[in-house]
């Protein structure tokens, strides 16, 4: 029992810097959301109007919160090196997101004015819309952090991530989260592309050689491993 308590205390101390960062991030995020802005840049691509609204994808969108929290805690206890990398990954992207939102306020008008159907999923979408304004959305943090988790899992050989089927399952779920951001009209495809480009750059920085990325593609070469 004392060993377990000692381990938990040690991991809690390791987690403190990231927890403090998240607290600061949330304060900055609320400030950005409530900031008075006279002009917004509309973020929209032609493909956005071609992507259908599919309310069932609100499920992976909401499960992103569980996915991110549960996996980061698991990695903290099983692979501290990977934990440090995912923390750096998150902090780079989330800090850049705050900076972009402050100097480049943006907005999207993709949300349906009237839901095409009435069911439990559209009710959940309404809840998402009510909790999060359609402003300051690029790069998509849902997409960026999902890519970070998928990349870290692809590189980890600890715990359950030694099993190929687990890595594949996590990658599939990550892809569903990325798609969900567009299918429930929470993000433009441009937000997704911005997150992917940023994620590729951060991957290069954190894994400079022999980088494995979701889908087993070698960065910069597009050659399947």
SVG drawing of the C-alpha trace seen along z (x, -y; Angstrom):
<svg xmlns="http://www.w3.org/2000/svg" viewBox="-37 -47 54 54">
<polyline fill="none" stroke="black" stroke-width="0.4" points="0.0,0.0 2.8,-2.4 4.5,-1.7 1.3,-2.5 0.8,-5.7 4.4,-6.7 3.9,-6.1 0.7,-8.2 2.4,-11.0 5.4,-10.9 3.1,-10.9 1.1,-13.7 4.2,-15.9 5.1,-15.1 1.6,-16.2 1.6,-19.5 3.3,-21.7 0.9,-20.5 -2.1,-20.9 -1.0,-24.5 -0.6,-25.2 -4.2,-23.9 -5.5,-26.3 -3.7,-29.3 -4.9,-28.1 -8.5,-28.0 -8.3,-31.5 -6.8,-32.8 -9.5,-30.9 -12.3,-32.4 -10.7,-35.8 -10.5,-35.3 -14.1,-34.1 -15.3,-37.2 -13.1,-39.7 -14.8,-42.5 -14.0,-42.2 -15.2,-44.5 -14.2,-42.5 -13.8,-38.7 -12.3,-36.9 -14.7,-34.3 -13.1,-30.8 -14.8,-28.8 -13.8,-26.7 -15.9,-25.6 -15.7,-22.0 -17.4,-22.9 -20.8,-23.3 -20.3,-19.9 -19.8,-18.1 -23.1,-16.9 -24.3,-17.6 -24.3,-14.2 -25.3,-14.6 -24.3,-11.1 -20.7,-12.3 -21.3,-14.4 -20.5,-11.2 -16.8,-10.9 -16.6,-14.7 -17.7,-14.6 -15.7,-11.5 -12.6,-13.4 -12.6,-14.8 -12.5,-11.3 -10.1,-10.1 -7.6,-12.9 -7.9,-12.7 -7.9,-8.9 -5.0,-8.4 -2.8,-11.2 -3.3,-9.7 -2.5,-6.2 0.7,-7.4 1.7,-9.3 1.8,-6.0 3.2,-3.8 5.5,-5.9 6.8,-9.0 9.0,-10.0 5.9,-9.9 3.9,-11.8 6.5,-14.6 6.2,-14.7 2.4,-14.8 2.5,-17.6 4.9,-19.6 2.8,-18.8 -0.4,-20.1 1.3,-23.2 2.7,-24.2 -0.6,-23.9 -2.8,-25.4 -0.5,-28.3 -0.4,-29.0 -4.2,-28.7 -4.5,-31.5 -2.1,-33.7 -3.8,-33.2 -7.2,-33.9 -6.0,-37.1 -4.3,-38.6 -6.5,-37.0 -10.1,-36.7 -12.0,-34.3 -15.6,-33.0 -17.6,-30.5 -21.2,-30.4 -21.5,-26.7 -23.9,-25.7 -27.4,-24.8 -30.0,-27.5 -32.6,-24.7 -31.7,-21.1 -32.7,-18.8 -33.9,-16.2 -35.0,-16.0 -33.3,-13.2 -30.9,-12.8 -27.9,-13.5 -29.2,-16.9 -29.9,-17.8 -26.3,-17.0 -25.2,-19.1 -27.3,-22.0 -25.5,-21.6 -22.1,-21.8 -23.2,-24.9 -24.5,-26.5 -21.2,-25.8 -18.8,-26.9 -19.3,-29.9 -18.5,-29.7 -15.5,-32.0 -11.8,-31.5 -11.7,-28.0 -8.4,-27.7 -6.4,-25.6 -8.8,-23.0 -7.6,-21.9 -9.8,-18.8 -7.9,-17.8 -4.5,-18.9 -4.6,-17.2 -6.0,-14.0 -3.1,-13.9 -0.7,-14.4 -2.2,-11.5 -2.2,-9.3 1.4,-10.1 2.6,-9.5 0.7,-6.1 2.3,-5.2 5.8,-5.7 5.1,-4.2 6.1,-0.6 4.8,-0.6 1.8,1.0 -1.2,1.7 0.4,-0.2 2.6,2.8 -0.5,4.4 -1.0,3.5 -4.8,3.8 -4.9,1.2 -2.8,-1.3 -5.1,-0.7 -8.2,-1.2 -6.9,-4.4 -6.0,-5.7 -9.4,-4.8 -11.1,-6.6 -8.7,-9.6 -9.8,-9.8 -13.5,-9.7 -12.8,-12.6 -11.2,-14.6 -14.1,-13.9 -16.6,-14.8 -15.4,-18.4 -16.5,-18.9 -19.6,-16.7 -21.3,-18.5 -20.3,-21.8 -18.1,-22.8 -15.1,-23.5 -14.2,-24.4 -12.0,-22.1 -9.5,-24.9 -9.3,-24.6 -8.6,-20.9 -5.9,-21.5 -4.2,-24.1 -4.2,-21.6 -2.7,-18.9 0.1,-21.2 0.9,-22.3 0.9,-18.7 3.3,-17.6 5.7,-20.4 5.5,-19.5 6.0,-15.8 9.2,-16.7 10.4,-18.6 9.6,-15.9 10.5,-12.9 13.3,-14.2 14.4,-10.8 12.4,-7.7 9.1,-9.4 6.1,-7.1 2.8,-8.8 -0.8,-7.6 -1.4,-5.4 2.2,-4.3 3.3,-7.0 6.9,-8.2 6.7,-12.0 7.9,-13.9 8.1,-10.7 4.6,-9.3 6.1,-5.8 4.2,-3.2 6.3,-1.4"/>
</svg>
